[in-house]
Amino acid sequence: MSQQTAAPEAKVPQGRKITMKNAFGFALGDFYGGGFGQIATYLPVFWVTFAGLAIDQSTAIMGIATILSAFAALVIGSLSDNFYRYRIGRKFGRRRFFLIAGIPVLLVTMIVWVPGLPVWLYFIGYALWIIANQLIMTPYSTLPTEMTTDFNGRTKLSTVRMFISGVTTAIIPLIMAAALKGFGEQHSYSYQISMVGLILVFCIALFVCYKSTWELTPEEAGFDVAKLEAEAKQPFNFGKWLKGFGQVFVDYFSTLRIKSFRKHVLIYLLGQTFMDVFGQTWLFFVIYNWNKTAAFASLLLSCALIGEPLKPVFGWLFTKLGPRKMFSLNFAGGILGLVGLFGLWKAQGTMADSTWTILAFVVTIWWLIFRAMVWFIPWNVFPFIPDVDEIVTGKNRTGVFVGFQLFLRKLTSGFATTFIGMYLASTGFVKPAKDASGVMQYPDQPLSAQNGIAFVCIGWVIIGLLIAWGIALTFKLEKRTDGILLAEIERLKNGGSKADVTPETKKVVEQLTGVKYEKCWPQKAE
């Protein structure tokens, strides 16, 4: 029995190299992805202040709609993976088609910014907003895996993507701060004009992304076009369709078989869900705990722009340190920033207002830099997760992994959002009301409500990051181990024998997959 002596390098699909132009065009898709989260920051305040909804009612709408729409991720992920089975997919792409298909849905969702509508209409509008996000971002997130297998190329795509996303999350609060200050935050049109304009910009960005990217061809993705054309001429078989539908759910839950994915998705869910919690309560914390305006809260959020030049540094650190050390740096810095925000609340009145304001900007900037990492690191890790699955299944199932990951994210986010409103309502939160002159006013909150807001906005997030940190310390997937994995996949694809695997490669495969090497690559007969 001979052993493998030299590991072949994985080849870049179609020989195409990732340039900065490619990376920027791809990243524009996350101009929408980053901006999407701003809805969760401003919409609850808008609904509570101008639509007459109670805080638990507004968060319940968002939470329940998010939970229901989570199932769209399951359907869209599998549909995207198999969209080459249909002529429309072979014409427009199995991934990129969905980028433009989501645009008209986005336009309809503008109704959530209209005051005085029935509750059910707000629910439908927000559910469509979430579904559009699934429709677009599930296939979009698979593109780095399909555009290249090169570690540095994928990192370039993800780094520029996170940079654009971060710029969006900084620019939108700056726009909102200007709008709220200029038009007056007592008026609903301050929110409406800004958000409707931004949705139109999102649509343009998605179209540019569609035109700037590529994906695997049907043949490269393992589809026999001639066979598919022949099958299309056959009569519809309901039994076969039902079996295929059931297989969708089998495929999704089979992703949990992969050890690296289980750890990755837990870290991702904890980080993303508690960033949602922070975003949905930040304005309330600033308005009712710090006794500042919504415009001031938005101005602080816009300071995230200062951290954007650091994104290339994040990418460089990611390639040098690897995910595990980057996670530790991220969570330690983030927790320190959150403690600082809480301390500023308790320090009010103990120092000059000018000193407090300067510290508010410094601490918020610190927190926002590390908050950006919470998104940055998992999406830099994700393109390598399908590699771990491929050594087990012999298939590229990126869409299934994206779909299931986003499904779980929407579930956890939906439950968290719903519980936020229920908890804050139980603390005695008083909703805004108009004064005698008809101008909307923010009421003073009882201490119980202020403590509740602080516990959610700061305490919950710290707890979530601590748990994620503990899991991250055991994460094994990195540049070196992924390179070994890709080399083994390439060797097996080229007809190599599983019996010739090196001890190191076997160990790495089993560490990353959680599956015995002998049970990997099942379609190859030895």
Secondary structure, 3 states (H helix, E strand, C coil): CCCCCCCCCCCCHHHCCCCHHHHHHHHCHHHHHHHHCHHHHHHHHHHHHHCCCCHHHHHHHHHHHHHHHHHHHHHHHHHHHCHHHCHHHHHHCCCCHHHHHCHHHHHHHHHHHCCCCCHHHHHHHHHHHHHHHHHHHHHHCCHHHHHCCCHHHHHHHHHHHHHHHHHHHHHHHHHHHHHHHHHCCCCCHHHHHHHHHHHHHHHHHHHHHHHHCCCCCCCCCCCCHHHHHHHHCCCCCHHHHHHHHHHHHHHHHHHHHCHHHHHHHHHHHHHHHHHHHHHHHHHHHHHHHCCCCHHHHHHHHHHHHHHHHHHHHHHHHHHHHCHHHHHHHHHHHHHHHHHHHHHHHHHCCCCCHHHHHHHHHHHHHHHHHHHHHHHHHHHHHHHHHHHHHHHHHCCCCHHHHHHHHHHHHHHHHHHHHHHHHHHHHHCCCCCCEECCCCCEECCCCCHHHHHHHHHHHHHHHHHHHHHHHHHHCCCCCCHHHHHHHHHHHHHHHCCCCHHHCCHHHHHHHHHHHCCCHHHCCCCCCC
